[in-house]
Amino acid sequence: MRHVAEQARTIPVMLETEVLVVGSGPGGLAAAIGAAREGVRTTLVDRYGCFGGAISQVGVETIAWYRHEGTVDVEGIGIEFEQRAKAMGGTQKESQSLSEALNAEMFKYVADTLVLESGVEPILHCLAVEPLMDGNTVTGVVVESKSGRQAILAQRVVDATGDADMAHRAGAPCRKTPVQDMMGVTVMFSCSGVDKRRFLDYVRANPSTYKDWGLNWCTGTDGKEDDLFSPYLEEPFDRARQAGIIPESMKSIAGTWGRITDVGEATCLNMVFMNGLDCTDVRDLTRGEIEGRHQAILAIEALRRYAPGFEDARLRNFGMTLGTRDSRKIVGRYDITGHDVRGQARFEDSIGIFPEFIDGYSILSLPTTGRYFQVPYGILVPQNIENLLVAGRCVAGDKVSHAAIRSEMCCAVTGQGAGVAAAVSLRDGKTTSQVDVGRVQSALKNQGVRIF
């Protein structure tokens, strides 16, 4: 690869803040709100024109689809996302669980409201490029936007980019699943013109369960999930392959449907699952967006022909960006494991709990028995770097634990923990690696988080 020399230059400081959160998915959004509620000056930066990450930018509306009778669930800001969206008319009952399906478009406004109410300074359309460093301590980030190349100075930074971009560029040890083993990426889409009654009649006449995932996607369950209803569709796509509408070799089209509104909108259509793409590679991102939209159009044509109720359906919208399940993760002070998730692990440095819910790497386990694990602070703390914490799906852990931690509601758990820890460390004059975790836990409890 050729290189060119970049001329050294000084850049203006856009602003100075106490806590800077980079990325506004469920993890980053919870981090910013959690920090601000501790009374510190907090700024939230996102590269797109709305906050919400996987919810509003990708279109994943099923924030708590794991929740069933018997689930011991999280408490804290993640639940607040769901409850506040419901109060603002931005949800409807989720089809497969005891939860609310979020309206992804409305959640953009819900997120705006939560950010402004908490006193967070919002910065949209702003890409964080690299961290500013003083030795091994992060002191802010360089950003690029329509306003040019600028700096944001911060005493604490939370990396909620999903791909550990700031941690990686700061020199923190990271690991990345080999691309051939990564979970697939998705272009979410939605349709209008759906006959809700006719489609739901078809679903009732042809019910799917989680056992069907195993037949087509080699997904193994614990058995307790097998007979539970799942909004999973496979038959229309199999028939489309037989008819030559979808290439026989294209096995990446199948999946679940989300909200079906009274006016005939089918949202959160999670029906394109493409393997072999590394979302830290811009060329793979480009290929995934283009190929994913192509496959979504094929999926819509299959639905029109073979899914009753979809005869007059047409594309409503694509997600703003690819849905990424797997990329880069930090090597943390502690790396959580699949054994921890499945063994109801308990940690002295717990910052919250999460149900024993695993979805990925050919494993599906729904939390129907009350089992849960504690989420340790150590997975947020990168090695060798100070005053930087990580939140969301790029926290430290192995493959099986990642299939749990990556869930939107668990991202909110790690986000709130990171934001509160950043604020407490700042208030106490400690670095993020030396902060008194007991004081962090007390602050989290005061914010309504269940720790143990």
C-alpha positions in Angstrom: 0.0 0.0 0.0 1.3 3.4 -0.9 1.4 6.2 1.6 1.5 10.0 1.4 2.8 12.4 4.1 0.1 14.5 5.8 1.3 17.9 6.6 1.2 18.8 10.4 -1.2 21.6 11.2 -3.1 23.2 14.1 -6.8 22.9 14.3 -9.4 24.9 16.2 -11.1 23.6 19.3 -14.8 23.2 18.8 -15.6 22.9 22.5 -14.4 21.6 25.8 -16.4 19.2 27.9 -16.0 17.0 30.9 -17.4 13.7 29.4 -17.5 13.1 25.7 -19.4 10.1 24.3 -18.7 9.1 20.7 -21.6 7.2 19.1 -25.2 7.3 20.1 -26.6 3.8 19.8 -28.2 2.3 22.9 -24.8 2.2 24.6 -23.7 5.7 23.8 -27.2 7.2 24.4 -27.3 5.6 27.8 -23.7 6.7 28.6 -24.4 10.3 27.8 -27.7 10.5 29.8 -26.1 8.6 32.7 -23.1 10.9 32.9 -25.2 14.0 32.6 -27.5 12.8 35.4 -24.4 12.8 37.6 -24.1 16.5 37.1 -21.1 16.6 34.8 -20.9 18.6 31.5 -21.5 15.9 28.8 -21.4 16.0 25.0 -22.7 13.4 22.7 -21.3 13.1 19.1 -22.8 11.1 16.2 -21.8 10.9 12.6 -25.4 10.7 11.4 -28.3 13.2 11.6 -30.1 11.4 14.5 -29.3 9.7 17.7 -30.2 6.0 18.4 -27.7 3.9 16.5 -29.1 0.4 15.7 -32.6 1.5 16.6 -33.1 4.7 14.5 -30.2 4.4 12.0 -30.4 0.7 11.2 -34.1 0.1 12.0 -33.8 -2.6 14.7 -37.0 -2.0 16.6 -37.1 -5.1 18.8 -35.1 -3.8 21.8 -36.3 -6.4 24.3 -37.6 -9.3 22.1 -36.0 -11.7 24.5 -38.4 -10.9 27.3 -40.8 -13.7 28.3 -42.7 -14.8 31.4 -40.0 -15.7 33.9 -37.4 -13.3 32.6 -35.4 -11.4 35.2 -34.8 -8.2 33.2 -32.4 -5.3 33.4 -33.4 -2.0 35.1 -32.1 1.4 34.2 -32.0 3.7 31.2 -32.6 0.9 28.6 -36.0 0.2 30.1 -36.6 4.0 30.1 -36.0 4.0 26.3 -38.8 1.5 25.9 -41.2 3.1 28.4 -40.6 6.7 27.2 -41.2 5.7 23.6 -44.4 4.0 24.6 -45.6 7.1 26.5 -44.8 9.3 23.4 -46.9 7.0 21.1 -43.8 5.4 19.5 -44.4 1.7 20.1 -46.8 -1.2 19.7 -46.8 -4.6 21.3 -44.0 -6.8 20.1 -45.2 -10.0 18.4 -43.1 -12.6 20.0 -42.4 -11.3 23.6 -43.6 -9.3 26.6 -42.1 -6.1 25.2 -42.7 -3.1 23.1 -41.6 -2.8 19.5 -40.2 0.7 19.0 -41.1 2.9 16.0 -37.6 3.5 14.7 -38.5 6.8 13.1 -40.3 8.1 16.2 -37.3 7.0 18.3 -35.2 9.7 16.6 -37.5 12.2 18.3 -37.6 10.2 21.6 -33.8 10.2 21.7 -33.7 14.0 21.0 -36.0 14.6 23.9 -34.0 12.4 26.3 -30.8 14.1 25.3 -32.1 17.6 25.7 -33.9 16.9 28.9 -30.8 15.5 30.5 -28.7 18.6 29.6 -26.4 16.7 27.2 -24.9 18.9 24.5 -25.8 17.3 21.1 -23.5 17.3 18.1 -24.8 15.5 15.0 -23.3 15.1 11.5 -19.8 14.9 13.1 -17.4 12.0 12.6 -14.8 11.3 15.3 -11.5 10.6 13.4 -8.9 9.9 16.1 -8.3 10.4 19.8 -6.1 13.1 21.2 -3.4 11.7 23.5 -1.1 12.9 26.3 1.1 9.8 26.7 -1.3 7.0 27.4 -4.2 9.3 28.5 -7.0 10.3 26.1 -7.7 14.0 26.3 -10.3 14.4 23.5 -10.9 13.6 19.9 -10.3 15.0 16.5 -13.6 15.4 14.5 -14.5 16.1 10.9 -17.7 17.8 9.8 -19.1 20.5 7.6 -17.4 22.9 10.0 -14.0 21.4 9.0 -11.4 19.5 11.0 -11.7 20.4 14.7 -10.9 19.1 18.2 -13.2 18.4 21.1 -11.3 18.4 24.4 -12.6 16.1 27.1 -11.5 14.9 30.5 -13.1 11.5 30.0 -14.1 9.8 26.7 -16.6 7.0 26.2 -16.1 5.0 23.0 -19.6 3.8 21.9 -18.7 3.6 18.2 -19.6 -0.1 18.1 -16.3 -1.0 16.5 -14.0 0.3 19.2 -12.6 2.9 16.8 -11.3 5.4 19.4 -9.9 2.6 21.6 -8.1 1.0 18.6 -6.7 4.2 17.4 -5.5 5.1 20.8 -3.4 2.0 20.8 -5.5 -0.2 23.1 -5.2 -3.9 22.5 -8.2 -5.2 20.5 -9.2 -8.4 18.9 -11.4 -9.0 15.8 -13.2 -12.2 14.8 -11.8 -13.5 11.5 -14.1 -12.3 8.8 -15.1 -15.8 7.7 -16.4 -16.4 11.3 -18.1 -13.1 11.9 -21.9 -12.9 12.3 -23.6 -11.6 9.2 -24.6 -8.1 8.5 -28.1 -6.9 7.5 -29.8 -4.2 5.4 -33.1 -3.7 7.3 -36.0 -2.6 5.2 -39.8 -1.9 5.5 -42.8 -2.1 3.3 -46.1 -0.3 2.8 -49.2 -1.6 1.2 -49.5 -4.7 3.4 -52.9 -6.2 4.2 -52.4 -6.7 7.9 -55.4 -8.9 8.5 -54.7 -11.2 5.5 -51.0 -11.5 6.5 -51.7 -12.3 10.1 -54.2 -14.9 9.0 -51.5 -16.5 6.9 -49.1 -16.4 9.9 -51.7 -18.1 12.2 -52.3 -20.8 9.6 -48.6 -21.3 9.1 -47.0 -20.7 12.5 -43.3 -20.7 12.9 -41.3 -21.5 16.1 -37.7 -21.0 17.1 -37.2 -24.7 16.2 -37.5 -23.5 12.6 -34.4 -21.4 13.0 -32.4 -24.6 13.5 -33.8 -26.2 10.4 -32.6 -23.5 8.1 -29.9 -21.6 9.9 -28.2 -24.3 11.9 -29.1 -22.6 15.1 -29.1 -24.7 18.2 -31.5 -24.0 21.1 -31.7 -25.2 24.7 -35.0 -26.9 23.8 -37.1 -24.7 26.0 -37.5 -22.3 23.1 -38.4 -24.8 20.5 -42.2 -24.5 20.6 -42.4 -20.7 21.3 -43.9 -18.6 18.5 -41.4 -16.8 16.3 -42.2 -14.2 13.5 -40.0 -16.1 11.2 -40.6 -16.5 7.4 -38.8 -19.1 5.2 -41.4 -20.6 2.9 -42.0 -17.6 0.6 -38.2 -17.4 0.0 -37.9 -21.1 -0.6 -40.7 -20.9 -3.2 -39.0 -17.8 -4.8 -35.8 -19.8 -5.2 -37.6 -22.7 -6.8 -39.2 -20.2 -9.2 -35.9 -18.6 -10.0 -36.8 -15.2 -8.5 -34.0 -15.6 -6.0 -30.9 -17.4 -7.1 -30.8 -20.9 -5.7 -27.3 -20.3 -4.3 -28.5 -17.2 -2.4 -29.3 -18.6 1.0 -28.9 -15.2 2.8 -32.6 -14.2 2.4 -35.0 -15.3 5.2 -35.8 -14.0 8.6 -38.2 -12.2 10.8 -40.9 -9.5 10.5 -41.6 -6.8 13.1 -44.4 -4.3 13.5 -47.4 -4.5 11.2 -49.4 -1.3 11.5 -53.1 -0.8 10.9 -52.2 1.4 7.8 -50.3 -1.5 6.2 -46.7 -0.8 7.1 -44.4 -3.8 7.8 -41.4 -2.5 9.6 -38.2 -4.0 10.9 -38.0 -6.6 8.2 -34.8 -8.4 9.2 -34.6 -10.7 6.2 -31.1 -10.2 4.7 -28.2 -11.8 6.4 -24.9 -11.5 4.5 -21.7 -13.3 5.7 -18.1 -12.5 4.8 -18.1 -8.8 5.4 -15.8 -6.9 7.8 -17.5 -3.6 8.8 -14.2 -2.0 9.7 -13.3 -2.2 6.0 -14.8 0.6 3.9 -14.9 -1.5 0.8 -16.8 -4.3 2.6 -19.2 -1.7 4.0 -19.8 -0.4 0.4 -20.3 -3.9 -1.0 -22.6 -4.8 1.9 -24.9 -1.7 1.4 -25.3 -2.3 -2.3 -25.7 -6.0 -2.2 -28.0 -5.8 0.8 -30.4 -3.4 -1.0 -30.4 -5.7 -4.0 -31.3 -8.7 -1.8 -34.0 -6.7 0.0 -35.7 -6.0 -3.4 -35.5 -9.7 -4.2 -37.0 -10.4 -0.8 -39.9 -8.0 -1.4 -40.7 -9.6 -4.7 -40.8 -13.0 -3.0 -43.1 -11.7 -0.4 -45.4 -10.1 -3.0 -45.7 -13.4 -4.8 -45.8 -15.9 -2.0 -46.8 -14.2 1.3 -50.6 -13.5 1.5 -51.2 -9.9 2.5 -48.0 -8.7 0.7 -49.5 -8.8 -2.8 -49.5 -5.0 -3.1 -46.5 -4.3 -0.9 -43.8 -1.9 -2.0 -40.6 -0.7 -0.5 -41.1 2.0 2.2 -37.5 2.5 3.2 -34.1 1.0 3.8 -32.2 1.4 7.1 -29.8 4.3 7.0 -26.8 2.0 7.4 -25.8 -1.6 7.7 -26.8 -3.5 10.8 -23.5 -4.9 12.2 -23.4 -7.7 14.7 -19.7 -8.4 15.0 -16.5 -6.5 14.4 -13.7 -5.3 16.7 -13.7 -5.6 20.5 -11.3 -4.4 23.1 -9.1 -6.6 25.3 -10.3 -5.5 28.7 -9.2 -5.6 32.2 -11.6 -8.6 32.3 -12.9 -10.5 29.3 -16.4 -11.9 29.9 -16.9 -15.5 28.7 -19.7 -17.7 27.5 -19.3 -19.6 30.7 -20.0 -16.4 32.6 -23.2 -15.8 30.6 -24.5 -19.4 30.9 -23.2 -19.9 34.5 -25.0 -16.9 36.1 -21.7 -15.2 36.9 -21.4 -12.9 39.8 -18.8 -10.1 40.0 -17.8 -7.7 42.7 -17.5 -4.9 40.2 -21.0 -5.5 38.7 -22.5 -2.5 37.0 -25.8 -4.2 36.1 -27.5 -7.4 35.2 -28.7 -9.0 31.9 -30.8 -12.1 31.3 -29.3 -15.3 30.1 -30.1 -14.4 26.5 -27.8 -15.6 23.7 -28.4 -14.9 20.0 -25.5 -15.6 17.6 -22.8 -18.0 16.5 -25.5 -20.7 16.0 -26.8 -20.5 19.5 -30.2 -19.3 20.6 -31.1 -19.2 24.3 -34.1 -17.3 25.5 -34.3 -16.2 29.2 -37.5 -18.0 30.3 -36.3 -19.4 33.6 -35.2 -16.4 35.6 -31.5 -16.9 35.1 -29.2 -13.9 34.6 -25.6 -12.8 34.9 -23.9 -9.7 36.2 -22.1 -7.4 33.9 -18.6 -6.5 35.2 -17.0 -3.0 35.0 -13.7 -4.6 33.9 -15.1 -5.3 30.4 -15.4 -1.6 29.8 -11.8 -0.8 30.7 -9.3 -1.1 27.9 -5.7 -2.1 28.7 -2.9 0.5 28.8 -5.1 3.5 28.1 -6.4 6.0 30.7 -9.6 8.0 30.9 -11.2 6.1 28.1 -14.1 3.6 28.6 -15.9 1.5 26.0 -19.6 0.8 25.8 -21.9 -1.3 23.6 -21.0 -4.3 21.5 -17.3 -3.6 21.4 -16.7 -4.4 25.2 -14.3 -7.2 26.1 -15.4 -10.8 25.8 -15.3 -14.0 23.8 -17.7 -15.1 21.0 -20.5 -16.7 23.0 -20.6 -13.8 25.5 -20.7 -11.4 22.6 -23.8 -13.0 21.4 -25.4 -11.8 24.6 -23.6 -8.5 25.3 -24.3 -7.2 21.8 -28.1 -7.0 22.5 -29.5 -3.5 22.4 -30.7 -3.6 26.0 -27.4 -4.9 27.3 -25.6 -2.2 25.3 -27.6 0.2 27.4 -26.4 -1.5 30.6 -22.7 -1.1 29.6 -23.4 2.4 28.4 -25.0 3.6 31.6 -22.2 2.0 33.5 -19.6 3.7 31.4 -21.2 7.1 31.6 -21.7 7.0 35.4 -18.2 5.6 35.9 -16.7 8.4 33.8 -18.6 11.0 35.9 -17.7 9.5 39.2 -14.0 9.2 38.3 -14.0 12.8 37.3 -15.7 14.0 40.4 -13.4 11.9 42.6 -10.2 12.9 40.8 -9.5 9.3 39.8 -8.6 7.8 36.4 -11.2 5.4 34.9 -9.0 2.4 35.7 -8.6 3.5 39.3 -12.2 4.7 40.1 -13.8 3.4 43.2 -16.3 0.8 41.7 -18.3 0.9 45.0 -19.0 4.5 44.5 -19.9 3.8 40.8 -22.3 1.1 42.0 -23.9 3.5 44.5 -24.5 6.1 41.8 -25.9 3.5 39.4 -28.3 2.3 42.1 -29.5 5.9 42.6 -30.2 6.0 38.9 -32.4 2.9 39.2 -30.0 0.3 38.0 -30.1 -3.3 39.4 -26.6 -4.2 40.3 -26.9 -7.7 41.9 
